[in-house]
Amino acid sequence: MSRLDTMHFGNNCLKFFSGTLLLAAAVFLINLSSITDNFVPWLISGIIIAVIEFIVFWIGIITVYTTSVQLGLKIRVLGVIFGWIPIVHLVMLGKIITVVSKEYRFEKKKIKLNNSRASENICSTKYPILMVHGVFFRDFEHLNYWGRIPHELEANGARCFYGNHNSASSVDDSASQLSARIMEILKETGAEKVNIIAHSKGGLDSRTAITKCNMDKYVASLTTINTPHRGCEFADYLLNKIPKDKQEKIAAAYNSAATKMGDSNPDFIAAVTDLTFKACEKRNKEVMDSPDVYYQSYGSKLTKSSSGKFPLNLSCKLVGLFDGPNDGLVGINSFKWGSDYTFLEPKGKRGISHGDVIDLNRENINGFDVREFYVNIVSELKNKGF
């Protein structure tokens, strides 16, 4: 049984529990006057029903808790807290059932869509896809930076690879690592070039690799997602306000942890410094686009800061004081780069955060199907001959 089918079974158990609980309560109230005359039979029946309800509920709640993606930590915790409060626990149960039902319908539609176009391989680009992460993250096999996106692309014919570069280094050092990675991919696949899709600082690293490391002959296209091409003035502010000794302590702690996680000579301060407005302004004068590479970019913003997951819900307002409307980390005026630029504006008040655009939280957002967003990007690259 698939995860979805198991989740659906668990949710049906909760629906059965809710329905029969309400039915039992109604029967009890209707026959309240006769219970005193036949107390023992009613007691036995009540115990049997309670045992069945207990079993069905726990099968259902454990199943959906262990299989649902969209419940998230918040709903799970609230479910545990309010699960012991009469009446309130029924409201919470209704919320859980609604979220899981919506997830099941959505994922089933995704499966149906992919099955309907499976023979088309709409993401089978001429050149393989190199996905380049942003700062303070690494590429891990079982904790994918790109969430459910690579699987969706591969299901539609794409060949996906990862940068595997440091989580924190200067742009130049990251560009050097990416250049070596590009050559590894070309050797492994026999391809002549790669298509790069880069998020956040990864876009700066990739642009630098193309220009300064002479990767332009090996890169067909560069798609940047919420990249701070013009820097973050909030980063300038932090570096100017935080005392040097504290910066060094934070950097030492991070660099030590990053080394243990796989980074080679990480440099926290250099990574942050290269994200400042001043550093990006200087870089943009030196790192010119190659006429042999197709450049395009995407950006988004959090319309409602509280909609962002921690800590972006907090940083959004702080960044806004310096960079204006932003995605929780980067101002919208910094995203545009290349011949084509698309600003994502889903319906509603939520918006799309810096983490949402890479499916960091594996969340299905109303009005923005992040997996289909990337399928469209890659299918368009295929249509362009890349």
Phi, psi and omega per residue, in radians:
M1 nan 2.315 -3.130
S2 -1.259 2.906 3.106
R3 -1.007 -0.767 -3.116
L4 -1.100 -0.758 -3.138
D5 -1.159 -0.673 3.093
T6 -1.126 -0.753 3.109
M7 -1.084 -0.732 3.137
H8 -1.100 -0.707 3.094
F9 -1.073 -0.817 3.130
G10 -1.070 -0.709 3.139
N11 -1.167 -0.640 3.075
N12 -1.128 -0.598 3.065
C13 -1.088 -0.729 3.125
L14 -1.173 -0.652 3.085
K15 -1.130 -0.744 3.113
F16 -1.082 -0.768 3.119
F17 -1.033 -0.830 -3.106
S18 -1.095 -0.805 -3.101
G19 -1.137 -0.812 -3.115
T20 -1.244 -0.513 3.092
L21 -1.147 -0.777 3.114
L22 -1.153 -0.670 3.123
L23 -1.130 -0.774 3.135
A24 -1.097 -0.696 3.117
A25 -1.123 -0.694 3.132
A26 -1.150 -0.758 3.114
V27 -1.083 -0.726 3.126
F28 -1.052 -0.798 -3.110
L29 -1.180 -0.689 -3.129
I30 -1.144 -0.654 -3.073
N31 -1.784 0.336 -3.072
L32 -0.965 -0.695 -3.083
S33 -1.208 -0.503 -3.092
S34 -1.567 -0.169 -3.096
I35 -1.133 -0.696 -3.106
T36 -1.114 -0.490 -3.133
D37 -1.412 -0.439 -3.136
N38 -2.263 0.970 -2.981
F39 -1.090 -0.792 -3.056
V40 -1.097 -0.882 3.105
P41 -1.019 -0.715 3.121
W42 -1.147 -0.653 3.121
L43 -1.127 -0.788 3.133
I44 -1.100 -0.783 3.117
S45 -1.073 -0.705 3.132
G46 -1.109 -0.712 3.133
I47 -1.139 -0.760 3.137
I48 -1.076 -0.799 3.138
I49 -1.108 -0.719 -3.133
A50 -1.099 -0.714 3.125
V51 -1.129 -0.779 3.136
I52 -1.096 -0.801 3.141
E53 -1.073 -0.723 3.128
F54 -1.032 -0.811 -3.124
I55 -1.146 -0.826 -3.119
V56 -1.075 -0.763 -3.125
F57 -1.066 -0.856 -3.053
W58 -1.229 -0.548 3.019
I59 -1.095 -0.800 -3.116
G60 -1.145 -0.853 -3.038
I61 -1.205 -0.684 3.109
I62 -1.151 -0.694 -3.126
T63 -1.123 -0.836 -3.115
V64 -1.250 -0.577 3.105
Y65 -1.117 -0.592 -3.070
T66 -1.621 -0.161 -3.087
T67 -2.093 -0.429 -3.102
S68 -1.343 2.444 3.062
V69 -1.646 -0.643 -2.988
Q70 -1.406 -0.258 3.089
L71 -1.027 -0.688 3.110
G72 1.207 2.966 -3.103
L73 -1.188 -0.706 -3.069
K74 -1.043 -0.898 -3.109
I75 -1.156 -0.657 3.120
R76 -1.078 -0.789 -3.135
V77 -1.150 -0.780 3.123
L78 -1.092 -0.623 3.104
G79 -1.081 -0.702 3.116
V80 -1.206 -0.741 -3.092
I81 -1.164 -0.850 -3.053
F82 -1.576 -0.033 -3.119
G83 -1.154 -0.227 -3.097
W84 -1.858 0.054 -3.113
I85 -1.805 2.041 -3.134
P86 -0.928 2.566 -3.120
I87 1.232 -0.943 3.136
V88 -1.055 -0.649 -3.110
H89 -1.156 -0.487 3.085
L90 -1.248 -0.648 3.086
V91 -1.123 -0.761 3.128
M92 -1.132 -0.672 3.115
L93 -1.124 -0.692 3.091
G94 -1.067 -0.673 3.106
K95 -1.111 -0.781 3.139
I96 -1.071 -0.810 -3.141
I97 -1.061 -0.726 -3.128
T98 -1.120 -0.803 -3.131
V99 -1.102 -0.798 -3.113
V100 -1.181 -0.681 3.102
S101 -1.079 -0.748 3.134
K102 -1.137 -0.721 3.111
E103 -1.082 -0.770 -3.126
Y104 -1.061 -0.829 -3.135
R105 -1.090 -0.753 -3.106
F106 -1.113 -0.828 -3.094
E107 -1.191 -0.584 3.087
K108 -1.149 -0.658 3.083
K109 -1.142 -0.666 3.115
K110 -1.094 -0.771 3.141
I111 -1.099 -0.769 3.133
K112 -1.085 -0.721 3.137
L113 -1.102 -0.827 -3.124
N114 -1.147 -0.630 3.097
N115 -1.148 -0.624 -3.097
S116 -1.227 -0.422 -3.102
R117 -2.024 0.221 -3.052
A118 -0.975 -0.707 -3.082
S119 -1.253 -0.284 -3.090
E120 -1.427 -0.444 -3.104
N121 0.834 0.963 -3.012
I122 -1.128 -0.242 3.134
C123 -1.882 0.226 -3.131
S124 -1.426 1.353 -3.116
T125 -1.204 2.783 3.106
K126 -1.064 -0.692 -3.126
Y127 -1.976 2.564 -3.132
P128 -1.138 2.784 -3.119
I129 -1.672 2.210 3.043
L130 -1.886 2.029 -3.114
M131 -1.729 2.122 -3.013
V132 -1.965 2.069 -3.087
H133 -1.332 2.943 3.108
G134 -1.618 -2.920 -3.043
V135 -1.313 2.626 3.092
F136 1.204 0.346 3.033
F137 -2.363 2.784 3.025
R138 -2.255 2.929 3.065
D139 -1.560 1.993 3.106
F140 -2.052 2.518 -3.080
E141 -1.095 -0.754 -3.032
H142 -1.813 0.096 3.067
L143 -2.428 1.297 -2.977
N144 -1.221 2.186 3.110
Y145 -1.001 -0.574 -3.061
W146 -1.663 0.254 3.059
G147 0.991 -2.234 -3.078
R148 -1.587 0.033 -3.034
I149 -1.149 -0.892 -3.111
P150 -0.999 -0.726 3.126
H151 -1.071 -0.700 3.133
E152 -1.164 -0.708 3.117
L153 -1.144 -0.765 -3.126
E154 -1.173 -0.574 3.093
A155 -1.135 -0.356 3.128
N156 -1.907 0.340 2.970
G157 1.803 -0.024 -3.092
A158 -1.367 2.706 2.973
R159 -1.933 1.961 -3.029
C160 -1.906 2.391 3.076
F161 -2.287 2.905 -3.092
Y162 -2.166 2.706 -3.091
G163 -1.163 -0.645 3.139
N164 0.970 0.514 -3.135
H165 -1.689 3.072 -3.100
N166 -1.013 2.644 3.055
S167 -1.317 -0.510 -3.124
A168 -2.520 1.943 3.048
S169 -2.711 2.945 3.046
S170 -1.120 2.800 3.116
V171 -1.036 -0.724 -3.134
D172 -1.100 -0.763 3.137
D173 -1.167 -0.706 3.101
S174 -1.122 -0.675 3.113
A175 -1.090 -0.681 3.118
S176 -1.128 -0.741 3.111
Q177 -1.137 -0.709 3.129
L178 -1.151 -0.622 3.118
S179 -1.079 -0.763 3.101
A180 -1.121 -0.664 3.136
R181 -1.156 -0.702 3.105
I182 -1.027 -0.769 -3.131
M183 -1.151 -0.587 3.075
E184 -1.122 -0.746 -3.121
I185 -1.153 -0.724 3.125
L186 -1.102 -0.704 3.124
K187 -1.164 -0.710 -3.109
E188 -1.211 -0.685 -3.031
T189 -1.702 -0.373 -3.062
G190 1.404 0.092 3.132
A191 -1.303 2.771 3.132
E192 -1.541 -0.485 -3.086
K193 -2.560 3.075 3.028
V194 -2.263 2.746 2.940
N195 -1.801 2.134 -3.130
I196 -1.708 2.285 2.948
I197 -2.045 2.026 -3.003
A198 -2.182 2.418 3.133
H199 -1.918 2.445 3.012
S200 0.983 -2.291 -3.118
K201 -1.026 -0.435 3.118
G202 -0.991 -0.497 3.095
G203 -1.196 -0.660 3.096
L204 -1.198 -0.733 3.110
D205 -1.048 -0.740 -3.089
S206 -1.217 -0.743 3.095
R207 -1.041 -0.720 -3.132
T208 -1.190 -0.682 3.106
A209 -1.088 -0.730 -3.129
I210 -1.088 -0.777 -3.033
T211 -1.539 -0.914 -3.016
K212 -1.496 -0.400 -3.132
C213 -1.836 0.204 3.068
N214 1.021 0.646 3.112
M215 -1.550 0.025 -3.099
D216 -1.050 -0.506 3.130
K217 -1.349 -0.186 -3.114
Y218 -2.021 0.040 -3.141
V219 -2.091 2.154 3.139
A220 -1.476 -0.699 -3.101
S221 -2.625 2.689 3.050
L222 -2.271 2.080 3.072
T223 -1.947 2.035 -3.134
T224 -1.798 2.389 -3.109
I225 -2.030 1.999 3.110
N226 0.856 0.805 3.125
T227 -1.575 2.363 3.129
P228 -1.421 1.211 -3.085
H229 -1.049 -0.533 3.133
R230 -1.890 0.311 3.033
G231 1.354 -3.139 3.137
C232 -2.195 1.988 3.141
E233 -1.143 -0.410 3.070
F234 -1.112 -0.621 3.106
A235 -1.169 -0.675 3.069
D236 -1.034 -0.773 -3.116
Y237 -1.075 -0.821 -3.111
L238 -1.073 -0.777 -3.107
L239 -1.172 -0.501 3.133
N240 -1.423 -0.512 -3.050
K241 -1.623 -0.598 -3.115
I242 -1.369 2.198 -3.125
P243 -0.986 2.585 -3.084
K244 -1.024 -0.684 -3.104
D245 -1.137 -0.640 3.096
K246 -1.234 -0.656 3.081
Q247 -1.035 -0.754 -3.108
E248 -1.168 -0.624 3.110
K249 -1.171 -0.777 3.111
I250 -1.082 -0.767 -3.124
A251 -1.105 -0.761 -3.122
A252 -1.083 -0.737 3.135
A253 -1.137 -0.764 -3.129
Y254 -1.168 -0.819 -3.100
N255 -1.050 -0.650 3.118
S256 -1.132 -0.797 -3.139
A257 -1.162 -0.713 -3.116
A258 -1.132 -0.643 3.114
T259 -1.075 -0.728 3.133
K260 -1.165 -0.466 -3.130
M261 -1.521 -0.084 3.069
G262 2.159 -0.124 3.120
D263 -1.185 2.569 3.067
S264 -1.870 1.934 -3.110
N265 0.904 1.005 3.138
P266 -1.119 2.676 -3.117
D267 -2.440 1.604 -3.086
F268 -1.038 -0.855 -3.086
I269 -1.104 -0.743 3.141
A270 -1.112 -0.686 -3.141
A271 -1.114 -0.802 -3.126
V272 -1.183 -0.746 -3.128
T273 -1.040 -0.668 -3.116
D274 -1.275 -0.081 3.093
L275 -1.723 -0.050 -3.109
T276 -1.282 2.804 3.122
F277 -1.046 -0.761 -3.101
K278 -1.119 -0.768 -3.119
A279 -1.143 -0.714 -3.125
C280 -1.228 -0.629 3.099
E281 -1.078 -0.748 3.117
K282 -1.163 -0.755 -3.105
R283 -1.127 -0.685 -3.092
N284 -1.129 -0.366 3.080
K285 -1.456 -0.380 -3.071
E286 -1.771 -0.609 -3.077
V287 -1.725 1.667 -3.104
M288 -1.582 2.582 3.134
D289 -1.180 2.567 3.093
S290 -1.526 2.346 3.118
P291 -1.191 -0.215 -3.115
D292 -1.618 -0.003 -3.105
V293 -2.094 2.398 3.075
Y294 -1.528 2.141 -3.128
Y295 -1.929 2.312 3.012
Q296 -2.520 2.808 -3.068
S297 -2.549 2.759 3.114
Y298 -2.373 2.639 3.091
G299 -2.601 2.904 3.134
S300 -2.705 3.098 3.080
K301 -2.581 2.782 2.996
L302 -1.552 1.931 3.116
T303 -1.198 -0.638 3.130
K304 -2.176 1.946 -3.019
S305 -1.002 -0.629 -3.111
S306 -1.165 -0.256 3.126
S307 -1.309 -0.371 -3.139
G308 -1.278 2.589 3.076
K309 -1.296 2.674 3.095
F310 -1.008 2.363 0.075
P311 -1.700 0.131 -3.076
L312 -1.144 -0.443 3.091
N313 -1.168 -0.451 3.111
L314 -1.565 -0.745 -3.070
S315 -1.238 -0.434 -3.091
C316 -0.961 -0.815 -3.131
K317 -1.212 -0.642 3.128
L318 -1.161 -0.824 3.118
V319 -1.078 -0.626 -3.130
G320 -1.062 -0.475 3.125
L321 -1.169 -0.432 -3.078
F322 -1.955 -0.663 -3.023
D323 -1.962 0.035 3.130
G324 1.316 -2.760 3.129
P325 -0.902 2.378 -3.011
N326 -2.651 3.079 -3.129
D327 -1.729 0.228 -3.080
G328 1.909 -0.341 3.120
L329 -2.439 -0.643 -3.021
V330 -2.151 2.351 3.103
G331 -1.220 2.574 -3.052
I332 -1.153 -0.379 3.136
N333 -1.296 -0.096 -3.074
S334 -1.730 -0.162 -2.977
F335 -1.379 -0.632 -2.943
K336 -1.169 2.219 3.068
W337 -2.771 2.414 3.076
G338 1.679 -3.037 -3.058
S339 -1.342 -0.392 3.140
D340 -2.283 2.354 3.134
Y341 -2.388 2.345 3.119
T342 -2.229 2.195 3.071
F343 -1.761 2.167 -3.058
L344 -1.467 2.153 -3.132
E345 -2.334 1.468 3.120
P346 -1.246 2.804 3.116
K347 -1.204 2.714 3.110
G348 1.699 -3.117 -3.050
K349 -1.724 -0.012 -3.009
R350 -1.321 -0.959 -3.041
G351 1.486 -3.046 -3.099
I352 -2.269 2.145 -3.072
S353 -1.521 3.052 3.106
H354 -1.052 -0.562 3.111
G355 -1.488 -0.563 -3.137
D356 -1.046 -0.634 -3.046
V357 -1.249 -0.147 3.042
I358 -2.089 0.266 3.102
D359 1.029 0.631 -3.077
L360 -1.050 -0.628 -3.100
N361 -1.775 0.086 3.122
R362 0.947 0.723 -3.058
E363 -1.812 2.327 3.032
N364 -1.461 1.955 -3.047
I365 -1.773 2.283 3.117
N366 -1.027 2.194 3.096
G367 1.496 -0.053 3.134
F368 -2.523 1.784 3.079
D369 -1.590 1.695 -3.025
V370 -1.072 -0.629 -3.134
R371 -1.194 -0.745 3.120
E372 -1.194 -0.534 3.069
F373 -0.994 -0.806 3.139
Y374 -1.283 -0.588 3.059
V375 -1.047 -0.737 3.122
N376 -1.147 -0.701 3.114
I377 -1.040 -0.883 -3.068
V378 -1.223 -0.652 3.119
S379 -1.131 -0.603 3.073
E380 -1.191 -0.632 3.062
L381 -1.102 -0.697 3.078
K382 -1.076 -0.781 3.141
N383 -1.107 -0.484 3.121
K384 -1.434 -0.075 3.096
G385 1.629 0.200 3.139
F386 -1.678 nan nan
